[in-house]
Amino acid sequence: MTTNPLHGATLERIVTHLHDEYGWEELARRVPVKCFQNEPSVGSSLKFLRKTPWAREQVEAEYVKLARREDANPLIDALKRGQALDFTGVSQTKLHAALGWMLRHVEQNAQNLQLYFLPTLAHIQDVNFWPDAEPLPLLNLAIDRSALGAGDYEPGVVAELLRRGADANDPRFWPPLLHTVDVEGQAYQSKTRAPRTDLFDLLLAHGADPALEDSRGNTARSMAEAYGLRAVINKLNTLPAVSGS
């Protein structure tokens, strides 16, 4: 008997889970309703959906599709059920999908690092492989989700990816060093948390090029200056290759 994913799921949980999985922009593409298109937030979406049954039905249908896809991956299914992970016979594509799901939905703290993230990473053969179904390479996704890190946030996923050979200058999505500066800058501007330099230091230690430009000509320095990240600027000033740039 197939379990109904909507059973026991509140509307707030549904919207939050969809947002964690897709972000507002992709969610608005998948479910083109007003609350996801104009200055979206969980609170405003809940108000709109509770008053708009047809829109709520579309959102719930998207949640059911996502839940069915998650349940088809044995590692994600085990995580959702609170069970131990069994990697026997799991394909590389599903391993990548499971790690991506963890980064989007599981807090990166020391306990979860040991229980879930590192064991899954240990079974991944190529950490630079970017499956078509995933929106970001693993390193960029780990950096992106570090935006939520506070308190006991553990940078070990990024550290392990780099140790396993993740390209610190991978340009396919966004050079990881620039991505890190942007994440820290947004956290600083929004006052979500104090900016950190731990990931920045890790990337430099693994060969990230501080002079690398993105497609718009941005560098780590220009972005750090735009955000007012003094700690990053000070670190760049200690690097002879870029101190005068």
Contacts in CASP RR format, 6 or more apart in sequence:
PFRMAT RR
TARGET T0000
AUTHOR 0000-0000-0000
METHOD contacts of the structure
MODEL  1
MTTNPLHGATLERIVTHLHDEYGWEELARRVPVKCFQNEPSVGSSLKFLR
KTPWAREQVEAEYVKLARREDANPLIDALKRGQALDFTGVSQTKLHAALG
WMLRHVEQNAQNLQLYFLPTLAHIQDVNFWPDAEPLPLLNLAIDRSALGA
GDYEPGVVAELLRRGADANDPRFWPPLLHTVDVEGQAYQSKTRAPRTDLF
DLLLAHGADPALEDSRGNTARSMAEAYGLRAVINKLNTLPAVSGS
5 63 0 8 1.000
5 64 0 8 1.000
5 67 0 8 1.000
5 68 0 8 1.000
5 71 0 8 1.000
6 14 0 8 1.000
6 60 0 8 1.000
6 63 0 8 1.000
6 64 0 8 1.000
9 63 0 8 1.000
11 46 0 8 1.000
11 49 0 8 1.000
11 50 0 8 1.000
11 56 0 8 1.000
12 42 0 8 1.000
12 46 0 8 1.000
14 59 0 8 1.000
14 60 0 8 1.000
14 63 0 8 1.000
15 42 0 8 1.000
15 45 0 8 1.000
15 46 0 8 1.000
15 49 0 8 1.000
15 59 0 8 1.000
16 42 0 8 1.000
17 63 0 8 1.000
17 66 0 8 1.000
17 105 0 8 1.000
18 27 0 8 1.000
18 31 0 8 1.000
18 59 0 8 1.000
18 62 0 8 1.000
18 63 0 8 1.000
18 66 0 8 1.000
19 27 0 8 1.000
19 42 0 8 1.000
20 104 0 8 1.000
20 105 0 8 1.000
21 66 0 8 1.000
21 101 0 8 1.000
21 104 0 8 1.000
21 105 0 8 1.000
22 30 0 8 1.000
24 36 0 8 1.000
24 40 0 8 1.000
26 135 0 8 1.000
27 36 0 8 1.000
27 40 0 8 1.000
27 62 0 8 1.000
28 36 0 8 1.000
28 37 0 8 1.000
28 40 0 8 1.000
30 62 0 8 1.000
31 55 0 8 1.000
31 58 0 8 1.000
31 59 0 8 1.000
31 62 0 8 1.000
33 48 0 8 1.000
33 49 0 8 1.000
33 52 0 8 1.000
33 55 0 8 1.000
33 58 0 8 1.000
33 59 0 8 1.000
34 48 0 8 1.000
34 55 0 8 1.000
35 44 0 8 1.000
35 45 0 8 1.000
35 47 0 8 1.000
35 48 0 8 1.000
35 49 0 8 1.000
35 55 0 8 1.000
36 45 0 8 1.000
48 55 0 8 1.000
49 55 0 8 1.000
49 56 0 8 1.000
49 59 0 8 1.000
50 56 0 8 1.000
70 76 0 8 1.000
70 77 0 8 1.000
70 80 0 8 1.000
70 101 0 8 1.000
71 77 0 8 1.000
71 80 0 8 1.000
73 94 0 8 1.000
73 97 0 8 1.000
73 98 0 8 1.000
73 101 0 8 1.000
74 86 0 8 1.000
74 90 0 8 1.000
74 94 0 8 1.000
75 85 0 8 1.000
75 87 0 8 1.000
75 90 0 8 1.000
75 94 0 8 1.000
75 95 0 8 1.000
75 98 0 8 1.000
75 120 0 8 1.000
76 97 0 8 1.000
76 98 0 8 1.000
76 101 0 8 1.000
78 84 0 8 1.000
78 85 0 8 1.000
78 86 0 8 1.000
79 85 0 8 1.000
79 98 0 8 1.000
79 101 0 8 1.000
79 102 0 8 1.000
79 106 0 8 1.000
79 116 0 8 1.000
85 116 0 8 1.000
85 119 0 8 1.000
85 120 0 8 1.000
87 95 0 8 1.000
87 119 0 8 1.000
87 120 0 8 1.000
87 123 0 8 1.000
90 98 0 8 1.000
90 123 0 8 1.000
92 124 0 8 1.000
92 125 0 8 1.000
92 126 0 8 1.000
92 129 0 8 1.000
93 131 0 8 1.000
93 133 0 8 1.000
95 120 0 8 1.000
95 123 0 8 1.000
95 124 0 8 1.000
96 124 0 8 1.000
96 129 0 8 1.000
96 131 0 8 1.000
96 134 0 8 1.000
96 138 0 8 1.000
97 131 0 8 1.000
97 133 0 8 1.000
97 134 0 8 1.000
98 120 0 8 1.000
99 117 0 8 1.000
99 120 0 8 1.000
99 121 0 8 1.000
99 124 0 8 1.000
99 138 0 8 1.000
100 134 0 8 1.000
100 138 0 8 1.000
100 141 0 8 1.000
102 112 0 8 1.000
102 116 0 8 1.000
102 117 0 8 1.000
102 120 0 8 1.000
103 138 0 8 1.000
103 141 0 8 1.000
103 142 0 8 1.000
103 145 0 8 1.000
103 157 0 8 1.000
104 141 0 8 1.000
104 145 0 8 1.000
106 112 0 8 1.000
106 116 0 8 1.000
106 117 0 8 1.000
107 148 0 8 1.000
108 117 0 8 1.000
108 142 0 8 1.000
108 145 0 8 1.000
108 146 0 8 1.000
108 148 0 8 1.000
108 149 0 8 1.000
108 153 0 8 1.000
108 154 0 8 1.000
108 155 0 8 1.000
108 156 0 8 1.000
108 157 0 8 1.000
109 152 0 8 1.000
109 153 0 8 1.000
109 154 0 8 1.000
110 152 0 8 1.000
110 154 0 8 1.000
112 154 0 8 1.000
113 154 0 8 1.000
113 156 0 8 1.000
113 157 0 8 1.000
117 156 0 8 1.000
117 157 0 8 1.000
117 160 0 8 1.000
118 160 0 8 1.000
121 127 0 8 1.000
121 157 0 8 1.000
121 160 0 8 1.000
121 161 0 8 1.000
121 164 0 8 1.000
124 138 0 8 1.000
124 164 0 8 1.000
127 138 0 8 1.000
127 139 0 8 1.000
127 161 0 8 1.000
127 164 0 8 1.000
127 165 0 8 1.000
127 166 0 8 1.000
128 137 0 8 1.000
128 138 0 8 1.000
128 139 0 8 1.000
128 165 0 8 1.000
128 166 0 8 1.000
128 167 0 8 1.000
128 170 0 8 1.000
130 136 0 8 1.000
130 137 0 8 1.000
130 138 0 8 1.000
130 172 0 8 1.000
134 141 0 8 1.000
135 141 0 8 1.000
136 144 0 8 1.000
136 173 0 8 1.000
137 166 0 8 1.000
137 170 0 8 1.000
137 172 0 8 1.000
137 173 0 8 1.000
138 161 0 8 1.000
138 166 0 8 1.000
139 158 0 8 1.000
139 161 0 8 1.000
139 162 0 8 1.000
139 166 0 8 1.000
139 167 0 8 1.000
139 168 0 8 1.000
139 170 0 8 1.000
139 176 0 8 1.000
140 170 0 8 1.000
140 173 0 8 1.000
140 174 0 8 1.000
140 176 0 8 1.000
140 179 0 8 1.000
142 157 0 8 1.000
142 158 0 8 1.000
142 161 0 8 1.000
143 158 0 8 1.000
143 176 0 8 1.000
143 179 0 8 1.000
143 180 0 8 1.000
143 183 0 8 1.000
143 199 0 8 1.000
144 179 0 8 1.000
144 183 0 8 1.000
146 153 0 8 1.000
146 155 0 8 1.000
146 158 0 8 1.000
146 180 0 8 1.000
146 183 0 8 1.000
146 199 0 8 1.000
147 183 0 8 1.000
147 186 0 8 1.000
147 187 0 8 1.000
147 192 0 8 1.000
149 193 0 8 1.000
150 192 0 8 1.000
150 193 0 8 1.000
155 198 0 8 1.000
155 199 0 8 1.000
155 202 0 8 1.000
158 199 0 8 1.000
158 202 0 8 1.000
158 203 0 8 1.000
159 202 0 8 1.000
162 168 0 8 1.000
162 202 0 8 1.000
162 203 0 8 1.000
162 206 0 8 1.000
166 206 0 8 1.000
167 176 0 8 1.000
168 176 0 8 1.000
168 177 0 8 1.000
168 203 0 8 1.000
168 206 0 8 1.000
168 207 0 8 1.000
168 208 0 8 1.000
169 175 0 8 1.000
169 176 0 8 1.000
169 177 0 8 1.000
169 207 0 8 1.000
169 208 0 8 1.000
169 209 0 8 1.000
169 212 0 8 1.000
170 176 0 8 1.000
171 212 0 8 1.000
171 214 0 8 1.000
173 179 0 8 1.000
174 182 0 8 1.000
174 214 0 8 1.000
175 208 0 8 1.000
175 209 0 8 1.000
175 212 0 8 1.000
175 214 0 8 1.000
176 203 0 8 1.000
176 208 0 8 1.000
177 200 0 8 1.000
177 203 0 8 1.000
177 204 0 8 1.000
177 208 0 8 1.000
177 209 0 8 1.000
177 210 0 8 1.000
177 212 0 8 1.000
177 220 0 8 1.000
178 212 0 8 1.000
178 214 0 8 1.000
178 218 0 8 1.000
178 219 0 8 1.000
178 220 0 8 1.000
178 223 0 8 1.000
180 199 0 8 1.000
180 200 0 8 1.000
180 203 0 8 1.000
181 200 0 8 1.000
181 220 0 8 1.000
181 223 0 8 1.000
181 224 0 8 1.000
181 227 0 8 1.000
181 229 0 8 1.000
181 232 0 8 1.000
182 223 0 8 1.000
182 227 0 8 1.000
183 199 0 8 1.000
184 195 0 8 1.000
184 196 0 8 1.000
184 197 0 8 1.000
184 199 0 8 1.000
184 200 0 8 1.000
184 227 0 8 1.000
184 229 0 8 1.000
184 232 0 8 1.000
185 195 0 8 1.000
185 223 0 8 1.000
185 227 0 8 1.000
185 228 0 8 1.000
185 229 0 8 1.000
186 192 0 8 1.000
186 227 0 8 1.000
187 193 0 8 1.000
187 194 0 8 1.000
187 195 0 8 1.000
188 194 0 8 1.000
188 195 0 8 1.000
188 227 0 8 1.000
188 228 0 8 1.000
188 229 0 8 1.000
189 227 0 8 1.000
195 229 0 8 1.000
195 231 0 8 1.000
195 232 0 8 1.000
197 231 0 8 1.000
197 232 0 8 1.000
197 235 0 8 1.000
200 220 0 8 1.000
200 232 0 8 1.000
200 235 0 8 1.000
201 235 0 8 1.000
204 210 0 8 1.000
204 235 0 8 1.000
204 239 0 8 1.000
210 219 0 8 1.000
210 220 0 8 1.000
210 221 0 8 1.000
210 236 0 8 1.000
210 239 0 8 1.000
210 241 0 8 1.000
210 242 0 8 1.000
211 219 0 8 1.000
211 241 0 8 1.000
211 242 0 8 1.000
211 245 0 8 1.000
212 219 0 8 1.000
212 220 0 8 1.000
213 219 0 8 1.000
219 242 0 8 1.000
219 245 0 8 1.000
220 232 0 8 1.000
220 236 0 8 1.000
221 233 0 8 1.000
221 236 0 8 1.000
221 242 0 8 1.000
221 245 0 8 1.000
224 232 0 8 1.000
224 233 0 8 1.000
224 236 0 8 1.000
225 233 0 8 1.000
236 242 0 8 1.000
236 243 0 8 1.000
237 243 0 8 1.000
END
